[in-house]
């Protein structure tokens, strides 16, 4: 027969494992949210780079036209 002490320890271990599992799920959700934010940031970055390249091209065209 298990003693009160070992039952208490088992309950404490079970509680600790449950809390750790909950924390693991929260961290997994946070990582997923961060990965999503990173992908959006990459798209925003690429969009800004594309716009800057267009501005630079128009600037080059305007400069060339000014020197003609």
JOHU-V423445 format. One record per residue. N is the residue number from 1. OMEGA is omega in degrees with one decimal (* if undefined). Layout:
# JOHU-V423445
n=N omega=OMEGA
n=N omega=OMEGA
This chain:
# JOHU-V423445
n=1 omega=-178.6
n=2 omega=178.9
n=3 omega=177.5
n=4 omega=-179.0
n=5 omega=-178.2
n=6 omega=176.2
n=7 omega=177.4
n=8 omega=178.3
n=9 omega=178.7
n=10 omega=178.5
n=11 omega=178.9
n=12 omega=177.9
n=13 omega=179.3
n=14 omega=178.2
n=15 omega=179.5
n=16 omega=179.5
n=17 omega=179.0
n=18 omega=178.6
n=19 omega=179.0
n=20 omega=178.5
n=21 omega=177.0
n=22 omega=178.9
n=23 omega=178.0
n=24 omega=177.8
n=25 omega=179.2
n=26 omega=178.9
n=27 omega=178.3
n=28 omega=177.6
n=29 omega=178.8
n=30 omega=177.9
n=31 omega=178.7
n=32 omega=178.7
n=33 omega=178.9
n=34 omega=177.3
n=35 omega=177.7
n=36 omega=178.5
n=37 omega=178.4
n=38 omega=179.1
n=39 omega=177.5
n=40 omega=178.6
n=41 omega=177.8
n=42 omega=178.7
n=43 omega=177.9
n=44 omega=179.7
n=45 omega=-178.6
n=46 omega=177.7
n=47 omega=179.0
n=48 omega=177.8
n=49 omega=179.4
n=50 omega=178.5
n=51 omega=179.3
n=52 omega=177.5
n=53 omega=177.5
n=54 omega=178.4
n=55 omega=178.7
n=56 omega=179.1
n=57 omega=177.8
n=58 omega=177.2
n=59 omega=178.8
n=60 omega=178.5
n=61 omega=-179.6
n=62 omega=178.6
n=63 omega=178.3
n=64 omega=179.5
n=65 omega=-179.5
n=66 omega=-178.4
n=67 omega=180.0
n=68 omega=*
